Amino acid sequence: MSSILFFFVPTVIFMGLVAPLWLVLHYLSKSRATKGLSEDDRHTLSSAMAQVERLEERIGTLETILDAEHPQWRDNESDPRYQQSTRR
């Protein structure tokens, strides 16, 4: 009988206290480790930001060309298509 208690009591203590605490702390550390961006995500984000910067430069260039060739291009209030889209 004492040999059964010798294994049963530590097993119950382990399963009731140590194992749940161990699991909780393990998954907390896992979630903290994966909180940031992965290396692949960082690369994708940096390439997307580079693309955005190139597109912003292109838009700036196009606006400069349009300002030189058609100075009134920003005043589209007389255009019926513009009036329909702003009435919503």
HELIX and SHEET records of a PDB file:
HELIX    1   1 SER A    2  ILE A   13  1                                  12    
HELIX    2   2 PHE A   14  VAL A   18  3                                   5    
HELIX    3   3 ALA A   19  ALA A   33  1                                  15    
HELIX    4   4 GLU A   39  GLU A   69  1                                  31    
HELIX    5   5 PRO A   80  THR A   86  1                                   7    
END                                                                             
